[in-house]
Amino acid sequence: MAARWPPRAAWPAASCRADLTAAVPDDVAGAFDFAYDWEVLHHVFPDARALYAANVHRLLRPGGRYLSVCFSEADAPAFGGEGKWCRTPLGTLLYLSSEQEIADLFEPLFGIDELRTVEIAGRHGTHLAIKALMTRRA
Ligand SMILES: C[S@@+](CC[C@H](N)C(=O)[O-])C[C@H]1O[C@@H](n2cnc3c(N)ncnc32)[C@H](O)[C@@H]1O
């Protein structure tokens, strides 16, 4: 995924597509009050997660908030498997998280406001997901 960050002057109307496991340009640091991922983080594998978390932190202003909803490791049976890794019917490989992993990953950079496992509706049934709401530390 190529990073295509529009100049900050073009925001907030601009949209862009960028890899959150690659470097974020200085121009967009602190540009956002709020960020969320809906079913994104389970596509980011463990070796890339520290950079992902640092990038989310960098994109938000101090005090900005981040909401993450990603599949839980307790959801593996919904994909017909068990454990941390699972393959979807589309062939995509996912890494399923525990609440502790999410806390360990983000706590150095964010105050965790809410962290719990929730049920979310999917196309072929419900899934167990980890919902994490947090606030960027300065
Ligand atoms: C299951 S889709 C969810 C998309 C959308 N949130 C939704 O609910 O329809 C996963 C999304 O994660 C994005 N994604 C995966 N890895 C990414 C990365 N390293 N940086 C940015 N986005 C990523 C993909 O481009 C894809 O749009």
The ligand as a MOL file (V3000), in Angstrom:
LIG
                    3D

  0  0  0     0  0            999 V3000
M  V30 BEGIN CTAB
M  V30 COUNTS 27 29 0 0 0
M  V30 BEGIN ATOM
M  V30 1 C -11.4400 -5.7200 6.9490 0
M  V30 2 S -10.9860 -4.1850 6.1740 0 CHG=1
M  V30 3 C -11.9000 -3.0550 7.1760 0
M  V30 4 C -12.1630 -1.8070 6.4240 0
M  V30 5 C -13.2190 -0.8670 7.0160 0
M  V30 6 N -12.8070 -0.4170 8.3310 0
M  V30 7 C -14.5380 -1.5420 7.0370 0
M  V30 8 O -15.0300 -1.8980 8.1050 0
M  V30 9 O -15.1040 -1.7280 5.9590 0 CHG=-1
M  V30 10 C -9.3220 -3.9710 6.6860 0
M  V30 11 C -8.7120 -2.6760 6.2310 0
M  V30 12 O -7.4380 -2.5500 6.8570 0
M  V30 13 C -6.6040 -1.8340 5.9690 0
M  V30 14 N -5.2030 -2.0790 6.3420 0
M  V30 15 C -4.5760 -3.2540 6.5140 0
M  V30 16 N -3.2740 -3.0700 6.8030 0
M  V30 17 C -3.0760 -1.7170 6.8240 0
M  V30 18 C -1.9470 -0.8910 7.0460 0
M  V30 19 N -0.7370 -1.4110 7.2990 0
M  V30 20 N -2.0990 0.4490 6.9820 0
M  V30 21 C -3.3200 0.9890 6.7220 0
M  V30 22 N -4.4350 0.2570 6.5180 0
M  V30 23 C -4.3100 -1.0850 6.5520 0
M  V30 24 C -6.9630 -2.4080 4.6100 0
M  V30 25 O -6.5970 -1.5190 3.5850 0
M  V30 26 C -8.4620 -2.5700 4.7280 0
M  V30 27 O -9.1250 -1.4250 4.2430 0
M  V30 END ATOM
M  V30 BEGIN BOND
M  V30 1 1 1 2
M  V30 2 1 2 3
M  V30 3 1 2 10
M  V30 4 1 3 4
M  V30 5 1 4 5
M  V30 6 1 5 6
M  V30 7 1 5 7
M  V30 8 2 7 8
M  V30 9 1 7 9
M  V30 10 1 10 11
M  V30 11 1 11 12
M  V30 12 1 11 26
M  V30 13 1 12 13
M  V30 14 1 13 14
M  V30 15 1 13 24
M  V30 16 1 14 15
M  V30 17 1 14 23
M  V30 18 2 15 16
M  V30 19 1 16 17
M  V30 20 1 17 18
M  V30 21 2 17 23
M  V30 22 1 18 19
M  V30 23 2 18 20
M  V30 24 1 20 21
M  V30 25 2 21 22
M  V30 26 1 22 23
M  V30 27 1 24 25
M  V30 28 1 24 26
M  V30 29 1 26 27
M  V30 END BOND
M  V30 END CTAB
M  END
